[in-house]
């Protein structure tokens, strides 16, 4: 148990599994002033310095000696888990670059056919290099060790994004679908279809770009691993459509149908296909034929967008878009029509001259939002993006500092929200003013409505402002501009 561990024993465990070095520990012991430090003091210092993550600390406390590394990649956090695999955020032990590691679950690795399918899926996806496809860099399959190394994308999968946001604005949904189609079109030209398109396999990055994951199920003999009836659990919806429409497993028009299904749900707030766990019902032909017309659910949708959705969801494959590129072309035209028809924003800017979110040279201001709760992330992203800012989002204060250590021009201004991060946000606000890479950076700290007691802990100045909820969006935007203008003024004076 963690309570039985001493600081010395914890340090030795971390050293034994190579998550820290002797040099790291010498520095830590030196800062503590003794090796007889309190266990909790050592934990806090290791976490604060970024030498351990909470995930690593939990495993060390439980006595695990594995799961900290996969090849040259050190695991930082568990990002997500599914029936077949877990996904971790990891860094390369030499370059310190961030990656995502997808690891096949132990019970699946014990099945040779599942492990082989996982390997072949990864190797097929490794050949796809496109901005709207999450890149695969390495595929390892050795006995019980089966993992895939991919780009780490800062953001959320579309399923989680949708759970928080619900219905999307038609143009926002269209932009996501356009990115999906661009990735599918590239893969189709390489002879690859997806065959497992669903919201959880679409990653929306912090800057709003959609990327596809988990290519490779088409043409890999998936029926070998499904018990012989041709409907693998991962592709059962595709199997139902393919049987009902009598098309091959690698027909790109099936991918188009499921793009249409995702588009439908984002626009009207309910799934196109009746949701059920019953296998027979999921394979039923009527499930694909009896989709309620989207115009009846969301009658105010732009007609140009409705036409795209309807054509993608045609039951007859010959009446659908025949390629992703064809659908993308029509969607881009529809988006242009909708943009042309829309009136300008009614909300007034808080400054004259250049657009509010742009600098004096007309370049977008890079705003880093630090907020751990997805709903608030989305609120901030929408608030500032429509003002012209380039919005970057992270939910991890240590990741914030890592990005600035890698590039001190990562962002022009930072908004720290303590509502869900708690005192970590206050500590990060003060630390930003102390670190050499960030001490000149303009920052606004937004305290929660029950967090006034932290005001006395905040080290504020003219370029480092503090607001407390509730606050109007206009006042928050004014605070951002105020600290930026002050920082620029002080910078020009110092020169």
C-alpha positions as CSV (number, residue, x, y, z in Angstrom):
1,X,0.0,0.0,0.0
2,X,1.1,3.6,-0.7
3,X,1.0,4.4,3.1
4,X,3.7,1.8,3.8
5,X,6.1,3.2,1.3
6,X,8.9,5.5,2.5
7,X,10.3,8.2,0.3
8,X,13.6,6.2,-0.1
9,X,11.6,3.1,-1.2
10,X,9.6,5.0,-3.7
11,X,12.7,6.6,-5.2
12,X,14.3,3.1,-5.5
13,X,11.2,1.7,-7.3
14,X,11.2,4.6,-9.7
15,X,14.9,4.1,-10.4
16,X,14.5,0.3,-10.8
17,X,11.9,0.7,-13.6
18,X,13.9,3.6,-15.2
19,X,11.3,6.3,-15.0
20,X,13.8,8.5,-13.2
21,X,17.6,8.7,-13.4
22,X,20.2,8.9,-10.6
23,X,20.8,12.5,-11.8
24,X,17.1,13.3,-11.4
25,X,17.1,11.9,-7.8
26,X,20.2,13.7,-6.8
27,X,18.6,16.9,-7.8
28,X,15.4,16.1,-5.9
29,X,17.2,15.0,-2.8
30,X,19.2,18.2,-2.9
31,X,16.1,20.3,-3.1
32,X,14.5,18.4,-0.2
33,X,17.8,18.7,1.8
34,X,17.6,15.1,3.0
35,X,16.9,11.5,2.0
36,X,14.8,11.2,5.1
37,X,12.1,13.4,3.6
38,X,8.4,12.7,4.1
39,X,6.9,10.3,1.5
40,X,4.2,12.9,0.4
41,X,6.9,15.6,0.1
42,X,8.8,13.5,-2.4
43,X,5.7,12.6,-4.3
44,X,4.7,16.3,-4.7
45,X,8.1,17.3,-5.8
46,X,8.4,14.5,-8.3
47,X,5.0,15.4,-9.8
48,X,5.7,19.2,-9.7
49,X,9.0,18.8,-11.5
50,X,7.4,16.5,-14.1
51,X,9.7,13.6,-13.3
52,X,6.7,11.4,-12.6
53,X,3.0,11.5,-13.6
54,X,0.1,10.5,-11.5
55,X,-0.3,7.4,-13.7
56,X,3.3,6.4,-13.1
57,X,3.1,7.1,-9.4
58,X,0.0,5.0,-9.0
59,X,1.8,2.0,-10.7
60,X,4.8,2.5,-8.5
61,X,2.6,2.6,-5.4
62,X,1.0,-0.7,-6.4
63,X,4.4,-2.4,-7.0
64,X,4.1,-2.8,-10.8
65,X,7.4,-3.3,-12.6
66,X,6.1,-3.2,-16.1
67,X,3.8,-1.0,-18.2
68,X,6.1,2.0,-17.9
69,X,7.8,1.6,-21.2
70,X,7.0,0.1,-24.6
71,X,10.2,-0.1,-26.5
72,X,11.7,3.4,-26.6
73,X,8.5,5.1,-25.4
74,X,7.8,6.0,-21.8
75,X,4.1,5.9,-20.8
76,X,2.8,9.1,-19.2
77,X,-0.9,8.7,-19.0
78,X,-3.8,6.4,-20.0
79,X,-5.7,8.3,-22.6
80,X,-8.5,5.8,-23.4
81,X,-9.5,2.2,-23.3
82,X,-11.7,0.0,-25.4
83,X,-12.6,-3.7,-25.8
84,X,-9.6,-4.5,-27.8
85,X,-6.9,-2.0,-26.8
86,X,-5.7,0.8,-24.5
87,X,-4.2,4.0,-25.7
88,X,-1.5,5.9,-23.8
89,X,0.3,9.2,-24.1
90,X,4.0,8.6,-24.1
91,X,7.3,10.3,-24.8
92,X,10.3,9.0,-26.8
93,X,13.1,8.4,-24.2
94,X,15.7,10.1,-26.5
95,X,13.9,12.8,-28.4
96,X,11.2,13.5,-25.7
97,X,8.6,13.8,-28.5
98,X,5.0,13.0,-27.7
99,X,3.3,10.0,-29.2
100,X,0.2,7.8,-28.6
101,X,0.8,4.1,-28.0
102,X,-2.1,1.8,-28.8
103,X,-1.6,-1.5,-26.9
104,X,-3.5,-4.6,-27.6
105,X,-5.1,-6.0,-24.4
106,X,-3.5,-9.1,-22.8
107,X,-6.6,-11.3,-23.4
108,X,-6.5,-10.3,-27.1
109,X,-2.7,-10.9,-27.4
110,X,-3.3,-14.4,-26.2
111,X,-5.4,-15.1,-29.3
112,X,-3.0,-15.5,-32.3
113,X,-5.6,-14.4,-34.9
114,X,-6.4,-11.2,-33.0
115,X,-2.7,-10.3,-32.5
116,X,-2.1,-11.0,-36.2
117,X,-5.0,-8.8,-37.3
118,X,-3.8,-6.0,-35.0
119,X,-0.3,-6.2,-36.6
120,X,-1.6,-6.2,-40.1
121,X,-4.0,-3.4,-39.4
122,X,-1.2,-1.3,-38.1
123,X,1.1,-2.0,-41.0
124,X,-1.5,-1.1,-43.5
125,X,-2.2,2.2,-41.7
126,X,1.5,2.9,-41.5
127,X,1.6,3.6,-45.3
128,X,-1.0,6.4,-44.9
129,X,0.6,9.9,-44.5
130,X,-2.0,12.7,-44.7
131,X,-2.9,15.7,-42.5
132,X,-6.4,14.2,-41.8
133,X,-5.1,10.8,-40.8
134,X,-3.3,10.1,-37.5
135,X,0.1,8.9,-38.6
136,X,1.4,5.5,-37.6
137,X,5.2,5.3,-37.0
138,X,5.9,1.9,-35.6
139,X,4.2,-1.5,-35.3
140,X,5.5,-4.0,-32.8
141,X,4.2,-7.6,-32.5
142,X,6.3,-10.0,-30.4
143,X,4.5,-12.6,-28.5
144,X,2.4,-10.9,-25.8
145,X,3.8,-7.5,-26.7
146,X,1.6,-5.9,-29.4
147,X,1.5,-2.1,-29.8
148,X,1.3,0.6,-32.4
149,X,3.1,4.0,-32.1
150,X,1.1,6.9,-33.5
151,X,1.1,10.7,-33.5
152,X,-0.4,12.1,-30.3
153,X,-3.1,14.5,-31.2
154,X,-4.0,17.1,-28.5
155,X,-7.8,17.1,-28.5
156,X,-10.8,14.7,-28.1
157,X,-12.5,12.1,-30.2
158,X,-15.7,13.2,-31.8
159,X,-17.9,11.0,-29.7
160,X,-16.8,12.7,-26.5
161,X,-16.9,16.1,-28.2
162,X,-20.5,15.4,-29.3
163,X,-21.6,14.2,-25.8
164,X,-20.7,17.7,-24.4
165,X,-21.7,19.8,-27.4
166,X,-24.8,18.0,-28.7
167,X,-25.9,19.5,-32.1
168,X,-23.2,21.3,-34.1
169,X,-23.6,24.4,-36.1
170,X,-24.0,23.3,-39.8
171,X,-20.7,24.9,-40.9
172,X,-18.8,23.5,-37.9
173,X,-20.1,20.0,-38.6
174,X,-19.3,20.5,-42.3
175,X,-15.7,21.4,-41.6
176,X,-15.2,18.2,-39.6
177,X,-16.8,16.1,-42.3
178,X,-14.7,17.8,-45.0
179,X,-11.6,16.8,-43.1
180,X,-12.8,13.3,-42.8
181,X,-13.5,13.1,-46.5
182,X,-10.1,14.5,-47.4
183,X,-8.5,11.7,-45.4
184,X,-10.8,9.1,-46.9
185,X,-10.1,10.4,-50.4
186,X,-6.3,10.1,-49.9
187,X,-6.7,6.6,-48.5
188,X,-9.0,5.5,-51.3
189,X,-6.4,6.7,-53.9
190,X,-4.0,4.3,-52.1
191,X,-6.4,1.5,-52.4
192,X,-7.5,1.6,-48.7
193,X,-11.0,1.9,-47.2
194,X,-11.7,2.5,-43.5
195,X,-14.5,0.1,-42.7
196,X,-14.9,1.2,-39.1
197,X,-16.0,4.8,-39.3
198,X,-17.7,6.0,-36.2
199,X,-17.4,9.1,-34.0
200,X,-14.8,7.5,-31.7
201,X,-12.5,7.0,-34.6
202,X,-12.5,10.7,-35.5
203,X,-10.1,12.8,-33.4
204,X,-10.8,16.6,-33.3
205,X,-7.5,18.4,-32.5
206,X,-7.3,21.4,-30.2
207,X,-7.2,23.7,-33.3
208,X,-10.3,22.1,-34.8
209,X,-8.8,19.8,-37.4
210,X,-10.4,16.3,-37.7
211,X,-8.2,13.3,-38.1
212,X,-9.1,9.6,-38.7
213,X,-7.7,6.7,-36.8
214,X,-8.0,2.9,-37.0
215,X,-7.7,2.3,-40.8
216,X,-7.0,-1.1,-42.1
217,X,-10.0,-3.4,-41.3
218,X,-11.0,-3.8,-45.0
219,X,-9.3,-6.6,-46.9
220,X,-7.6,-8.1,-43.8
221,X,-9.7,-11.2,-43.4
222,X,-11.6,-10.0,-40.4
223,X,-14.1,-12.8,-40.6
224,X,-11.3,-15.2,-39.5
225,X,-11.5,-13.7,-36.0
226,X,-15.2,-13.3,-35.6
227,X,-16.4,-16.9,-35.1
228,X,-17.2,-17.6,-38.7
229,X,-20.4,-15.6,-39.5
230,X,-18.6,-12.7,-41.2
231,X,-19.6,-10.0,-38.8
232,X,-16.7,-8.9,-36.6
233,X,-17.8,-7.0,-33.5
234,X,-15.8,-4.0,-34.7
235,X,-17.4,-4.0,-38.1
236,X,-20.9,-5.3,-37.4
237,X,-22.7,-2.1,-38.7
238,X,-20.7,-2.3,-41.9
239,X,-21.5,-6.0,-42.3
240,X,-25.2,-5.2,-42.0
241,X,-25.0,-2.6,-44.7
242,X,-22.9,-4.7,-47.0
243,X,-25.2,-7.6,-46.8
244,X,-28.3,-5.5,-47.3
245,X,-26.8,-3.7,-50.3
246,X,-24.8,-6.6,-51.7
247,X,-21.5,-4.8,-52.0
248,X,-17.9,-6.0,-51.3
249,X,-16.2,-5.3,-48.0
250,X,-13.8,-2.8,-49.5
251,X,-16.5,-0.7,-51.3
252,X,-15.7,3.0,-50.5
253,X,-19.4,3.8,-50.8
254,X,-20.0,2.1,-47.5
255,X,-17.5,4.5,-45.9
256,X,-19.5,7.3,-47.5
257,X,-22.7,6.0,-45.9
258,X,-21.2,6.1,-42.4
259,X,-19.7,9.6,-43.0
260,X,-23.3,10.6,-43.8
261,X,-24.4,8.9,-40.6
262,X,-21.9,10.9,-38.5
263,X,-22.9,14.1,-40.3
264,X,-26.6,13.4,-39.7
265,X,-26.0,13.0,-35.9
266,X,-23.9,16.1,-35.5
267,X,-26.5,18.2,-37.3
268,X,-29.7,17.0,-35.7
269,X,-28.6,15.6,-32.4
270,X,-29.7,12.0,-32.8
271,X,-28.2,8.9,-34.6
272,X,-29.2,8.0,-38.1
273,X,-29.3,4.3,-37.3
274,X,-31.5,2.9,-34.6
275,X,-29.2,2.2,-31.6
276,X,-29.4,-1.4,-30.3
277,X,-27.0,-4.0,-28.8
278,X,-29.0,-6.8,-30.3
279,X,-26.9,-8.4,-33.0
280,X,-29.8,-9.5,-35.2
281,X,-31.3,-6.1,-35.2
282,X,-28.0,-4.4,-36.0
283,X,-27.7,-6.7,-39.0
284,X,-31.3,-6.0,-40.1
285,X,-31.8,-4.6,-43.6
286,X,-34.7,-2.3,-42.4
287,X,-32.3,-0.5,-40.0
288,X,-30.5,1.0,-43.0
289,X,-33.6,1.7,-45.0
290,X,-35.8,3.4,-42.3
291,X,-33.6,6.4,-41.3
292,X,-35.9,9.3,-40.3
293,X,-35.6,12.2,-42.8
294,X,-33.2,14.8,-41.3
295,X,-35.3,17.7,-42.5
296,X,-38.2,16.4,-40.3
297,X,-35.9,16.4,-37.2
298,X,-34.1,19.7,-37.9
299,X,-36.2,21.7,-40.4
300,X,-34.1,24.8,-40.2
301,X,-30.9,23.2,-41.6
302,X,-29.6,24.8,-44.8
303,X,-31.0,22.9,-47.8
304,X,-27.6,22.7,-49.4
305,X,-26.3,20.7,-46.4
306,X,-29.4,18.6,-46.2
307,X,-28.9,17.4,-49.8
308,X,-25.4,16.3,-49.0
309,X,-26.5,14.2,-46.0
310,X,-29.4,12.7,-47.9
311,X,-27.2,11.6,-50.8
312,X,-24.6,10.1,-48.5
313,X,-27.3,8.1,-46.8
314,X,-29.0,6.7,-49.9
315,X,-29.7,3.0,-49.4
316,X,-28.9,2.2,-53.0
317,X,-25.0,2.5,-53.3
318,X,-25.4,3.7,-56.9
319,X,-27.3,6.7,-55.8
320,X,-24.8,7.7,-53.2
321,X,-21.7,9.7,-53.8
322,X,-19.4,7.3,-55.6
323,X,-16.1,8.5,-54.1
324,X,-15.0,10.6,-51.1
325,X,-13.6,13.2,-53.5
326,X,-17.0,13.6,-55.1
327,X,-18.7,14.2,-51.8
328,X,-16.0,16.6,-50.7
329,X,-16.4,18.7,-53.8
330,X,-20.2,19.0,-53.3
331,X,-19.8,19.7,-49.6
332,X,-17.3,22.5,-50.2
333,X,-19.8,24.1,-52.7
334,X,-22.6,23.7,-50.1
335,X,-20.5,25.3,-47.4
336,X,-19.7,28.3,-49.6
337,X,-23.5,28.8,-50.3
338,X,-24.3,28.7,-46.6
339,X,-21.5,31.2,-45.8
340,X,-22.7,33.5,-48.5
341,X,-26.2,33.4,-47.2
342,X,-25.3,34.1,-43.6
343,X,-25.3,37.6,-42.1
344,X,-22.3,38.9,-40.2
345,X,-21.9,38.4,-36.5
346,X,-24.2,40.7,-34.4
347,X,-21.9,40.8,-31.4
348,X,-19.7,43.9,-31.4
349,X,-15.9,43.8,-31.1
350,X,-14.2,45.2,-28.0
351,X,-11.6,47.2,-30.0
352,X,-11.5,49.3,-33.1
353,X,-9.0,48.8,-35.9
354,X,-7.9,45.3,-36.8
355,X,-10.2,42.4,-36.1
356,X,-10.2,41.8,-32.3
357,X,-8.3,38.5,-32.4
358,X,-5.6,39.8,-34.7
359,X,-2.4,41.8,-34.0
360,X,-1.5,45.1,-35.7
361,X,-0.1,43.2,-38.7
362,X,-3.4,41.3,-39.2
363,X,-2.0,38.0,-37.9
364,X,-4.2,35.8,-35.6
365,X,-3.3,36.1,-31.9
366,X,-2.4,32.7,-30.5
367,X,-4.4,32.1,-27.3
368,X,-3.6,29.1,-25.1
369,X,-6.5,28.1,-23.0
370,X,-5.8,25.9,-20.0
371,X,-9.0,24.1,-18.8
372,X,-9.5,20.5,-17.9
373,X,-13.3,20.2,-18.5
374,X,-14.4,19.6,-22.0
375,X,-17.6,21.6,-22.0
376,X,-15.7,24.7,-20.8
377,X,-12.9,24.1,-23.3
378,X,-15.5,24.1,-26.1
379,X,-17.1,27.3,-24.7
380,X,-13.8,29.2,-24.6
381,X,-12.8,27.8,-28.1
382,X,-16.0,29.1,-29.7
383,X,-15.9,32.4,-27.9
384,X,-12.4,33.3,-29.0
385,X,-12.3,31.6,-32.4
386,X,-15.2,33.7,-33.7
387,X,-13.2,36.7,-32.7
388,X,-10.3,35.6,-35.0
389,X,-8.0,34.2,-32.3
390,X,-6.1,31.0,-33.0
391,X,-7.1,29.0,-30.0
392,X,-4.9,26.2,-28.5
393,X,-6.3,24.1,-25.7
394,X,-4.7,21.9,-23.0
395,X,-6.2,20.4,-19.8
396,X,-2.8,19.8,-18.3
397,X,-0.7,22.5,-16.6
398,X,2.5,20.5,-16.9
399,X,1.8,20.1,-20.6
400,X,1.5,23.9,-20.8
401,X,5.0,24.3,-19.5
402,X,6.4,21.6,-21.7
403,X,5.1,23.3,-24.8
404,X,6.7,26.6,-23.8
405,X,10.0,24.9,-22.9
406,X,9.9,23.4,-26.4
407,X,9.0,26.7,-28.1
408,X,8.7,29.9,-26.1
409,X,6.5,31.3,-28.8
410,X,3.9,28.6,-28.5
411,X,1.2,31.3,-27.7
412,X,0.9,35.1,-27.4
413,X,-1.3,35.0,-24.3
414,X,-2.6,32.4,-21.8
415,X,-6.0,32.0,-20.2
416,X,-5.9,29.8,-17.1
417,X,-9.3,28.6,-15.8
418,X,-9.2,27.3,-12.2
419,X,-12.9,26.1,-12.1
420,X,-11.9,22.4,-12.6
421,X,-8.1,22.6,-12.3
422,X,-8.4,24.1,-8.8
423,X,-5.2,25.3,-7.1
424,X,-3.1,23.8,-9.9
425,X,-4.2,26.7,-12.0
426,X,-3.2,29.2,-9.4
427,X,0.2,27.5,-8.9
428,X,0.7,27.5,-12.7
429,X,-0.2,31.2,-12.9
430,X,2.4,32.1,-10.4
431,X,5.0,29.8,-11.9
432,X,4.5,31.4,-15.4
433,X,5.7,34.6,-13.8
434,X,8.8,32.9,-12.5
435,X,10.0,30.7,-15.3
436,X,12.5,32.3,-17.7
437,X,10.6,31.0,-20.8
438,X,7.3,32.5,-19.7
439,X,7.9,35.4,-17.3
440,X,7.2,38.0,-20.0
441,X,4.1,36.2,-21.2
442,X,0.7,38.0,-20.7
443,X,-1.7,35.8,-18.6
444,X,-5.2,36.0,-17.3
445,X,-6.4,33.8,-14.4
446,X,-10.1,33.1,-14.2
447,X,-11.1,31.9,-10.7
448,X,-14.2,29.9,-10.1
449,X,-17.1,31.6,-8.3
450,X,-16.3,29.7,-5.0
451,X,-12.5,30.3,-5.2
452,X,-12.2,33.9,-3.9
453,X,-9.9,32.6,-1.0
454,X,-7.1,32.1,-3.6
455,X,-6.9,35.7,-4.5
456,X,-4.3,36.2,-1.7
457,X,-2.1,33.5,-3.3
458,X,-2.1,35.1,-6.7
459,X,1.0,37.0,-7.8
460,X,-0.6,39.5,-10.3
461,X,0.8,42.5,-12.0
462,X,0.0,44.7,-15.0
463,X,0.5,41.9,-17.6
464,X,-0.9,39.2,-15.4
465,X,-4.6,39.8,-14.6
466,X,-7.2,38.0,-12.5
467,X,-10.9,37.7,-12.9
468,X,-13.5,35.8,-10.9
469,X,-16.6,34.1,-12.1
470,X,-19.3,35.0,-12.9
471,X,-17.9,37.2,-15.6
472,X,-19.3,38.4,-19.0
473,X,-17.6,37.2,-22.1
474,X,-17.0,40.8,-23.1
475,X,-15.1,41.5,-19.8
476,X,-13.0,38.4,-20.3
477,X,-12.1,39.4,-23.8
478,X,-11.2,42.9,-22.6
479,X,-9.0,41.4,-19.9
480,X,-7.1,39.4,-22.5
481,X,-6.6,42.5,-24.6
482,X,-5.6,44.5,-21.6
483,X,-2.7,42.3,-20.5
484,X,-1.5,41.9,-24.1
485,X,-1.5,45.6,-24.6
486,X,0.4,46.2,-21.3
487,X,2.9,43.5,-22.2
488,X,3.6,45.1,-25.6
489,X,3.9,48.5,-24.0
490,X,6.4,47.3,-21.4
491,X,8.3,45.4,-24.0
492,X,8.7,48.4,-26.3
493,X,9.7,50.6,-23.3
494,X,12.4,48.2,-22.2
495,X,13.8,48.3,-25.7
